[in-house]
Amino acid sequence: MTVVAEAGDGKEAVELWKQHRPDIVMMDLRMPGLSGANAIYELHEADADVRIIVLTTFDGDEDIYRAMRAGAKAYLLKDVSREVLFHCIREVHAGKFFIPPEVAAKLASRQSVEELTPRELQVLQLLAEGKPNKIIAFAMSITEVTVKTHVRAIFNKLNVLSRTEAIAVATRSGLIGN
């Protein structure tokens, strides 16, 4: 095994992949600029057969779901043993998926809730930043009534009763940054 390139962000990872076309891509999820999940989508658009292993510290069920939906073939946490890492690389190189049992359990237990819309995610992120409805409305160029509608939809979809609970559930599952 030979490392052919190392990237500092998602955009650079995509560019280096185009330049080197490695057999396997090791991708983190949270990077500056283009996120790991979005980089995975871009790589799959360029080549549906690209083999990507996510290697990250983030184990939220939403993180795992997004990465796998984007096209990753494996999902490992950075504290994985060297033996498991090498086994995973070999499995993915052979065209197989590799999901350790603890990651598979999180993915299987992912709440089958309705997905939040991009606007709802934006409202949720602003809620997490402590912004009141009036500021959220101004920032998003919508009315306060529309913000309240989005907040109610978020509560329903996450099955929560308060902003604090919504932020906690969203952070724990990886819907919003920590």
C-alpha positions as CSV (number, residue, x, y, z in Angstrom):
1,M,0.0,0.0,0.0
2,T,1.3,3.4,-1.0
3,V,-0.1,6.8,0.0
4,V,-0.2,8.9,-3.2
5,A,-1.6,12.2,-1.9
6,E,-2.9,14.0,1.2
7,A,-5.5,16.7,1.2
8,G,-6.3,19.4,3.7
9,D,-9.9,19.9,2.7
10,G,-12.7,18.3,0.6
11,K,-12.1,20.4,-2.5
12,E,-8.4,19.5,-2.5
13,A,-9.3,15.8,-2.0
14,V,-11.5,15.9,-5.1
15,E,-8.7,17.6,-7.1
16,L,-6.0,15.2,-5.9
17,W,-8.2,12.2,-6.7
18,K,-8.7,13.5,-10.3
19,Q,-5.0,13.9,-10.6
20,H,-3.9,10.5,-9.0
21,R,-6.9,8.2,-9.4
22,P,-6.0,6.1,-6.4
23,D,-7.5,2.7,-5.8
24,I,-8.9,3.7,-2.4
25,V,-9.8,7.1,-0.9
26,M,-9.6,7.7,2.8
27,M,-12.0,10.6,3.7
28,D,-12.8,12.4,6.9
29,L,-16.2,14.0,7.2
30,R,-15.8,17.4,8.7
31,M,-13.2,19.4,6.8
32,P,-12.9,23.1,5.9
33,G,-14.7,24.2,2.8
34,L,-16.3,21.2,1.1
35,S,-17.4,18.6,3.6
36,G,-16.4,14.9,3.4
37,A,-20.0,13.8,2.4
38,N,-20.1,16.4,-0.4
39,A,-16.7,15.4,-1.6
40,I,-17.9,11.8,-1.7
41,Y,-20.9,12.9,-3.8
42,E,-18.5,14.8,-6.2
43,L,-16.2,11.8,-6.5
44,H,-19.1,9.5,-7.3
45,E,-20.4,11.9,-9.9
46,A,-17.0,11.7,-11.6
47,D,-16.7,7.9,-11.3
48,A,-19.4,5.7,-9.9
49,D,-16.8,3.0,-9.1
50,V,-14.7,5.1,-6.8
51,R,-13.9,3.3,-3.5
52,I,-14.1,5.5,-0.5
53,I,-13.5,4.7,3.2
54,V,-14.6,7.2,5.7
55,L,-12.1,7.5,8.6
56,T,-13.4,9.9,11.2
57,T,-14.0,10.6,14.8
58,F,-17.7,11.4,14.2
59,D,-20.0,8.5,15.0
60,G,-23.5,10.1,14.9
61,D,-26.1,8.1,13.1
62,E,-26.8,11.0,10.7
63,D,-23.0,11.3,9.9
64,I,-22.9,7.5,9.1
65,Y,-26.1,7.7,7.1
66,R,-25.0,10.7,5.0
67,A,-21.6,9.2,4.2
68,M,-23.0,5.8,3.2
69,R,-25.8,7.5,1.2
70,A,-23.2,9.6,-0.6
71,G,-21.4,6.5,-1.7
72,A,-18.8,5.5,0.9
73,K,-18.0,1.8,0.9
74,A,-16.8,1.7,4.5
75,Y,-17.1,3.8,7.7
76,L,-14.4,3.5,10.4
77,L,-13.7,5.5,13.5
78,K,-10.1,6.8,13.9
79,D,-9.5,4.7,17.0
80,V,-9.8,1.5,14.9
81,S,-6.9,-1.0,15.2
82,R,-4.3,-1.2,12.5
83,E,-5.4,-4.8,11.7
84,V,-9.0,-3.8,11.2
85,L,-8.0,-0.8,9.1
86,F,-5.9,-2.9,6.7
87,H,-8.6,-5.6,6.5
88,C,-11.1,-2.8,5.6
89,I,-8.8,-1.4,2.9
90,R,-8.4,-4.9,1.4
91,E,-12.2,-5.6,1.5
92,V,-13.1,-2.3,-0.1
93,H,-10.3,-2.7,-2.7
94,A,-12.0,-6.1,-3.6
95,G,-15.3,-4.2,-4.2
96,K,-17.0,-5.0,-0.9
97,F,-18.6,-2.9,1.8
98,F,-17.1,-2.8,5.3
99,I,-19.1,-1.6,8.3
100,P,-17.9,-2.6,11.7
101,P,-20.7,-4.0,14.0
102,E,-20.8,-0.9,16.3
103,V,-21.2,1.4,13.3
104,A,-23.8,-0.9,11.7
105,A,-25.8,-0.8,15.0
106,K,-25.8,3.0,14.9
107,L,-26.9,3.0,11.3
108,A,-29.6,0.4,12.0
109,S,-30.9,2.4,15.0
110,R,-31.0,5.6,13.1
111,Q,-34.4,7.0,13.8
112,S,-36.6,6.6,10.7
113,V,-37.7,10.2,11.0
114,E,-38.6,12.4,8.1
115,E,-35.5,14.2,6.8
116,L,-35.2,17.9,7.5
117,T,-35.3,20.2,4.5
118,P,-32.3,22.4,3.8
119,R,-34.3,25.4,5.1
120,E,-35.1,23.5,8.3
121,L,-31.5,22.6,8.8
122,Q,-30.5,26.2,8.3
123,V,-33.1,27.3,11.0
124,L,-31.8,24.5,13.3
125,Q,-28.2,25.6,12.9
126,L,-29.2,29.2,13.7
127,L,-31.2,27.9,16.7
128,A,-28.0,26.1,17.9
129,E,-26.1,29.4,17.6
130,G,-28.6,30.9,20.1
131,K,-30.4,33.2,17.6
132,P,-33.9,34.3,18.4
133,N,-36.7,34.0,15.8
134,K,-36.5,37.7,14.9
135,I,-32.8,37.4,14.0
136,I,-33.3,34.0,12.2
137,A,-36.1,35.6,10.1
138,F,-33.8,38.6,9.2
139,A,-30.8,36.3,8.4
140,M,-32.9,34.1,6.2
141,S,-35.0,36.9,4.6
142,I,-38.3,35.3,5.8
143,T,-41.0,36.3,8.3
144,E,-41.0,35.3,12.0
145,V,-44.2,33.4,11.3
146,T,-42.3,31.3,8.7
147,V,-39.5,30.7,11.3
148,K,-42.1,29.5,13.8
149,T,-43.5,27.1,11.1
150,H,-40.0,25.7,10.5
151,V,-39.4,25.3,14.2
152,R,-42.7,23.4,14.6
153,A,-41.7,21.2,11.7
154,I,-38.3,20.5,13.2
155,F,-39.9,19.6,16.6
156,N,-42.3,17.2,14.9
157,K,-39.6,15.6,12.7
158,L,-37.1,15.2,15.6
159,N,-39.9,14.2,18.0
160,V,-38.9,16.8,20.6
161,L,-40.7,19.5,22.6
162,S,-38.1,22.3,23.0
163,R,-35.3,24.1,21.3
164,T,-32.8,22.7,23.7
165,E,-33.9,19.2,23.1
166,A,-33.9,19.8,19.3
167,I,-30.3,21.1,19.5
168,A,-29.2,18.2,21.7
169,V,-30.8,15.5,19.4
170,A,-29.4,17.3,16.2
171,T,-25.9,17.6,17.7
172,R,-25.9,14.0,19.0
173,S,-27.0,12.6,15.6
174,G,-24.7,14.8,13.5
175,L,-27.4,16.9,11.9
176,I,-25.5,20.0,13.0
177,G,-21.9,20.7,14.0
178,N,-20.9,20.4,17.7
